[in-house]
Amino acid sequence: MLSETGVAGHPDSYFHAPSIAKWLSSFDLNADNFDNEQSALKAILEAAQNRGTGTTGVFGLRLQGQSLPSFLKQLKKLHPEQSNDRQRIHTAFGETLFIHLTRANKLDQAISLVKAHQSGLWHLASDGTEIERTAQPRPLVYDGVAIAHELKRMNTLEEAWIKWFAEQKLDPLQVTYADLSEHPRATLAHILTALGQTIANVNEITIGVAKLADQINQDWADRFRAEHSSKHR
């Protein structure tokens, strides 16, 4: 949605994999063309900014919690003269709006992840066609152990974000999964305002994905709560 506005860059997970080699590959860069790691990192960031900005003047970057440590580690190598992450990000990208996209219901988030891993279906278009599938369809099976594992992981990642924002003295724009999924265009307008950008046709922006949760998600959530409630009686 941000990309479609034409004024807010092209946000993507440009640094998702914790590997410089994979970063180079994703931008069609050859490691042999660089004298050292720092020059390679500089080229990677430049390529990411070009792709994530386009002609909009705004660079968009999406970072998941598991990607943050490796990204910050490489950024420190590139800008060792700066004393903290916030200054390094500012040096690398300029004035930055931090947006904390979070899901309050971590159990629902954990169930969605377990279901996606089992089904192989990760993204569905608003018209019902598949956007991303990593495996052939197979029967879904309730797995309380896997759900508990993902629930713990989601809470740990959330705590790490909160701690990092506090350490860096950042007050990010808060965007919740509930608001984004229930009121996508209003949430988009809210983000554009925070960016200092406006468009006349926000209500015409395409909502590109559909919510995947269904009755199975609810049934698994009810069962998980019942199982864990009984354990503490």
PENOR-V112684 format. One record per helix or strand of 2 or more residues. SS is the DSSP state (H for helix, E for strand). FROM is the first residue (numbers start at 1). TO is the last residue. Records with the same first field share a line. If there is no record, write none. Layout:
# PENOR-V112684
SS=FROM-TO, FROM-TO
This chain:
# PENOR-V112684
H=2-5, 20-26, 31-33, 37-53, 65-78, 85-93, 106-119, 144-167, 177-182, 184-195, 202-204, 215-231
E=99-102, 121-125, 130-133, 173-176
